[in-house]
Amino acid sequence: MIARQTLNKSVAARGAAWQGSRMDASILRHYAEISEVGRLDSPHGQVEFLRTKDILARQLPASPARILDLGGGPGRYAHWLTELGHRVTLVDAAEKHVTQAREAGLDAELGDARELRFAEGSFDAVLMLGPLYHLPERAERITAWHEAARVSRGCVAVAGISRFASLHDGMRLGLDADPAFRSLIDGDLEGTGHRPPEDAPQDWFTTAYFHHPEELAAEAREAGLTDPVTYAVEGASWLFGDEVLAERLADPGSARRLLESLRRVETEPALLGASAHLLTVAYPSGQSPQ
């Protein structure tokens, strides 16, 4: 475990020297070409959004708190947190997202989760709901975890994509008929990374790393965080067809029952891998869950 004093050294120098995101160019190009603004409005996106908010609402400190939203995109979660009375700073590696967030009235800046300009303990909580997707190398993921732990004096909530997401997507959508997609599945299951060919459809995603359900908690511990708990975000509901899921969400009673069912098994180890997204919440040493 690296001492917090060591992690905090030369913060000002790092901030002054930082010249922009070191993210892979193919990843930045992907986000430049697609729109993240409405992604969470689809039936599957709505479940992801509702469930993520449900989990976070039980973990975040009381309002008003200072929260860092790392990889916050155009600001969907930052808006929600601001409406709750929190003071939110959004950091993203994509200039387009930072511009969109600023235009929406949010405090947003360009940055990299592996090299934050903030001093130790600057925030009451840190969200990292995306950066680990795009760090295929374990050492770089641990660096991002360390940075989140360094600047937080409260919980650190980190999202990952399930190791089995492409396999399930291939079965659900029939994409497994394509040899190129089967090759993607192979890489994900082997843990060597998600690397679509340059001419792949945009919905095949971009260069990424898909976590085994046990990995996120292990990475949190390696970064010196304690009490990690991993939650299944969508659970198995993301395997429903769009029409079925839209019908469930359109009826308030049905939607409530769906969300209640997902919460009941959200930390069941045997079911974590069925979820497309995972969310691990951990705490700096000396802190504890609420």
TISE-898696 format. One record per residue (C-alpha): chain; z, x, y. Coordinates in steps of 0.2 Angstrom, whole numbers. Layout:
<pts>
PT, A, Z, X, Y;
...
</pts>
This chain:
<pts>
PT, A, 0, 0, 0;
PT, A, -5, 7, 17;
PT, A, 9, 7, 30;
PT, A, 6, -6, 44;
PT, A, 9, 9, 57;
PT, A, -6, 18, 49;
PT, A, -16, 2, 49;
PT, A, -12, 0, 68;
PT, A, -16, 17, 74;
PT, A, -30, 20, 87;
PT, A, -33, 1, 89;
PT, A, -39, 4, 107;
PT, A, -50, 18, 101;
PT, A, -58, 7, 88;
PT, A, -61, -7, 100;
PT, A, -69, 4, 112;
PT, A, -80, 13, 100;
PT, A, -86, -3, 91;
PT, A, -105, -6, 94;
PT, A, -108, -22, 85;
PT, A, -108, -28, 67;
PT, A, -111, -16, 53;
PT, A, -116, -31, 42;
PT, A, -132, -29, 31;
PT, A, -147, -34, 41;
PT, A, -153, -46, 28;
PT, A, -137, -56, 30;
PT, A, -139, -57, 49;
PT, A, -157, -62, 47;
PT, A, -152, -76, 35;
PT, A, -140, -83, 48;
PT, A, -152, -81, 62;
PT, A, -165, -91, 52;
PT, A, -154, -106, 46;
PT, A, -143, -118, 56;
PT, A, -124, -118, 51;
PT, A, -120, -131, 64;
PT, A, -123, -146, 53;
PT, A, -120, -138, 36;
PT, A, -103, -147, 34;
PT, A, -110, -164, 38;
PT, A, -119, -165, 21;
PT, A, -109, -174, 7;
PT, A, -104, -158, -1;
PT, A, -101, -150, 16;
PT, A, -89, -165, 20;
PT, A, -79, -162, 5;
PT, A, -78, -143, 8;
PT, A, -72, -147, 26;
PT, A, -60, -160, 22;
PT, A, -52, -151, 8;
PT, A, -51, -134, 18;
PT, A, -42, -143, 32;
PT, A, -30, -152, 20;
PT, A, -25, -135, 12;
PT, A, -24, -126, 29;
PT, A, -14, -140, 37;
PT, A, 0, -137, 24;
PT, A, 0, -118, 27;
PT, A, -3, -115, 45;
PT, A, 12, -114, 58;
PT, A, 16, -128, 69;
PT, A, 6, -130, 85;
PT, A, 4, -122, 97;
PT, A, 1, -106, 87;
PT, A, -11, -92, 90;
PT, A, -25, -91, 77;
PT, A, -39, -79, 73;
PT, A, -54, -87, 65;
PT, A, -64, -73, 58;
PT, A, -82, -77, 53;
PT, A, -79, -94, 62;
PT, A, -98, -97, 64;
PT, A, -102, -110, 77;
PT, A, -84, -115, 77;
PT, A, -81, -131, 67;
PT, A, -64, -126, 61;
PT, A, -60, -118, 78;
PT, A, -63, -135, 86;
PT, A, -52, -144, 74;
PT, A, -38, -131, 77;
PT, A, -40, -132, 95;
PT, A, -39, -151, 95;
PT, A, -22, -149, 85;
PT, A, -16, -139, 100;
PT, A, -18, -121, 93;
PT, A, -25, -106, 103;
PT, A, -40, -100, 94;
PT, A, -50, -84, 95;
PT, A, -66, -85, 85;
PT, A, -74, -69, 79;
PT, A, -91, -68, 71;
PT, A, -104, -55, 66;
PT, A, -119, -66, 71;
PT, A, -123, -66, 89;
PT, A, -131, -84, 87;
PT, A, -114, -91, 81;
PT, A, -105, -83, 95;
PT, A, -117, -90, 108;
PT, A, -115, -107, 100;
PT, A, -96, -106, 100;
PT, A, -95, -101, 118;
PT, A, -107, -115, 123;
PT, A, -96, -127, 115;
PT, A, -81, -121, 125;
PT, A, -73, -109, 112;
PT, A, -65, -92, 115;
PT, A, -78, -82, 104;
PT, A, -83, -64, 103;
PT, A, -94, -53, 92;
PT, A, -85, -43, 79;
PT, A, -83, -37, 61;
PT, A, -69, -42, 50;
PT, A, -67, -24, 44;
PT, A, -64, -17, 61;
PT, A, -54, -28, 73;
PT, A, -50, -23, 90;
PT, A, -33, -33, 91;
PT, A, -16, -25, 90;
PT, A, -4, -27, 75;
PT, A, 4, -44, 74;
PT, A, -7, -52, 88;
PT, A, -9, -69, 79;
PT, A, 2, -81, 70;
PT, A, -11, -84, 57;
PT, A, -28, -77, 52;
PT, A, -42, -87, 44;
PT, A, -56, -77, 35;
PT, A, -67, -91, 29;
PT, A, -83, -82, 26;
PT, A, -83, -63, 29;
PT, A, -78, -59, 11;
PT, A, -94, -68, 5;
PT, A, -104, -54, 12;
PT, A, -95, -38, 7;
PT, A, -101, -34, -10;
PT, A, -91, -18, -11;
PT, A, -73, -20, -16;
PT, A, -67, -6, -4;
PT, A, -74, -15, 11;
PT, A, -66, -32, 5;
PT, A, -49, -23, 4;
PT, A, -52, -16, 22;
PT, A, -55, -33, 28;
PT, A, -40, -40, 20;
PT, A, -30, -25, 27;
PT, A, -36, -29, 45;
PT, A, -32, -48, 43;
PT, A, -15, -43, 37;
PT, A, -12, -30, 51;
PT, A, -16, -42, 65;
PT, A, -6, -57, 57;
PT, A, 12, -61, 58;
PT, A, 10, -76, 47;
PT, A, -1, -83, 34;
PT, A, -18, -76, 30;
PT, A, -31, -88, 22;
PT, A, -46, -81, 14;
PT, A, -61, -90, 7;
PT, A, -72, -84, -8;
PT, A, -87, -91, -17;
PT, A, -83, -94, -36;
PT, A, -91, -81, -48;
PT, A, -98, -96, -57;
PT, A, -106, -105, -42;
PT, A, -124, -100, -46;
PT, A, -123, -104, -64;
PT, A, -117, -122, -60;
PT, A, -129, -124, -46;
PT, A, -143, -118, -58;
PT, A, -138, -132, -70;
PT, A, -135, -145, -57;
PT, A, -152, -143, -48;
PT, A, -163, -136, -62;
PT, A, -165, -119, -53;
PT, A, -161, -110, -70;
PT, A, -179, -114, -75;
PT, A, -184, -100, -63;
PT, A, -182, -82, -70;
PT, A, -178, -75, -53;
PT, A, -164, -87, -51;
PT, A, -158, -83, -69;
PT, A, -157, -65, -63;
PT, A, -146, -70, -49;
PT, A, -135, -79, -61;
PT, A, -134, -63, -71;
PT, A, -129, -53, -57;
PT, A, -115, -65, -51;
PT, A, -108, -67, -69;
PT, A, -108, -48, -71;
PT, A, -99, -46, -54;
PT, A, -113, -34, -48;
PT, A, -117, -45, -33;
PT, A, -128, -59, -27;
PT, A, -145, -52, -21;
PT, A, -159, -64, -19;
PT, A, -177, -57, -18;
PT, A, -184, -56, 0;
PT, A, -195, -71, -3;
PT, A, -182, -82, -11;
PT, A, -179, -99, -3;
PT, A, -165, -100, 10;
PT, A, -154, -111, -1;
PT, A, -153, -97, -13;
PT, A, -141, -89, 0;
PT, A, -141, -71, 5;
PT, A, -133, -55, -1;
PT, A, -116, -59, -6;
PT, A, -102, -57, -18;
PT, A, -95, -71, -29;
PT, A, -76, -69, -34;
PT, A, -69, -72, -51;
PT, A, -54, -84, -48;
PT, A, -41, -71, -51;
PT, A, -49, -58, -39;
PT, A, -44, -65, -22;
PT, A, -25, -64, -26;
PT, A, -27, -47, -33;
PT, A, -36, -41, -18;
PT, A, -23, -49, -7;
PT, A, -9, -40, -16;
PT, A, -19, -23, -15;
PT, A, -19, -26, 4;
PT, A, 0, -27, 4;
PT, A, 1, -46, 6;
PT, A, 13, -56, -4;
PT, A, 15, -73, -12;
PT, A, -4, -76, -14;
PT, A, -9, -94, -20;
PT, A, -28, -98, -24;
PT, A, -34, -116, -22;
PT, A, -50, -124, -28;
PT, A, -58, -131, -12;
PT, A, -70, -144, -19;
PT, A, -65, -143, -37;
PT, A, -78, -151, -49;
PT, A, -83, -164, -36;
PT, A, -97, -152, -29;
PT, A, -106, -155, -46;
PT, A, -109, -173, -42;
PT, A, -126, -178, -35;
PT, A, -128, -181, -17;
PT, A, -130, -199, -18;
PT, A, -114, -201, -29;
PT, A, -104, -191, -18;
PT, A, -110, -199, -2;
PT, A, -105, -216, -9;
PT, A, -88, -210, -14;
PT, A, -85, -203, 4;
PT, A, -92, -219, 12;
PT, A, -79, -230, 5;
PT, A, -61, -225, 13;
PT, A, -52, -230, -3;
PT, A, -64, -221, -14;
PT, A, -63, -205, -3;
PT, A, -44, -205, -2;
PT, A, -43, -206, -21;
PT, A, -56, -192, -23;
PT, A, -46, -181, -11;
PT, A, -30, -185, -20;
PT, A, -37, -181, -37;
PT, A, -43, -164, -31;
PT, A, -26, -160, -23;
PT, A, -17, -164, -39;
PT, A, -26, -150, -49;
PT, A, -30, -138, -34;
PT, A, -21, -123, -41;
PT, A, -23, -126, -60;
PT, A, -29, -109, -66;
PT, A, -40, -117, -80;
PT, A, -50, -127, -67;
PT, A, -52, -115, -52;
PT, A, -69, -108, -58;
PT, A, -77, -125, -57;
PT, A, -75, -126, -38;
PT, A, -89, -118, -28;
PT, A, -77, -111, -15;
PT, A, -59, -104, -17;
PT, A, -46, -102, -4;
PT, A, -32, -89, -6;
PT, A, -17, -90, 6;
PT, A, -5, -75, 7;
PT, A, 8, -68, 18;
PT, A, 12, -51, 26;
PT, A, 27, -42, 18;
PT, A, 43, -49, 25;
PT, A, 35, -66, 28;
PT, A, 36, -81, 16;
PT, A, 27, -97, 13;
PT, A, 34, -112, 24;
</pts>
